[in-house]
Amino acid sequence: MSFKDKTIAVVGVSENKNKYGYKIFTSLVENDYDVYGVNPKLASLNGEKIYHSLSEIPKKIDLVITVVPPAVSEEIVDECHKLGINHIWFQPGSESEEAVKKAKGYGIETTEACFMVQNNIWK
């Protein structure tokens, strides 16, 4: 399945170039994905607008990639449910049993793996 034609939100974008929130977001931008960044503490990153929450993004999101602590992922699941987002990709370390269980209870598809590796963006 190709995600090139999907609108993606990365929750947990970071200014720190060593963090995966930075690496994932910037790699998706560089590879021409339709991607939006989310971090309540950032306004922009490398000229790209960063949104404070998923609900601020002006487009319908098809996929959310979480790069946040598990407790935050659990809150993101609730926001995805409210917004009708039906696929969450938990980066390694961002998932929790509770987040996955809650998502499945809402009927949200979940994936627990590195999005970048699984989609051959990073080899």
URHUNOR-V622887 format. One line per field, one symbol per residue. burial: + if it has 9 or more other C-alpha atoms within 8 Angstrom, else -. A space follows every 50 residues. Layout:
# URHUNOR-V622887
burial = ???
This chain:
# URHUNOR-V622887
burial = -----+++++++++-----++++++-+++---+++++++--+--+---++ ++++--+---++++++++++--++--+++++---+++++++-++++--++ -+++---+++-++++++------
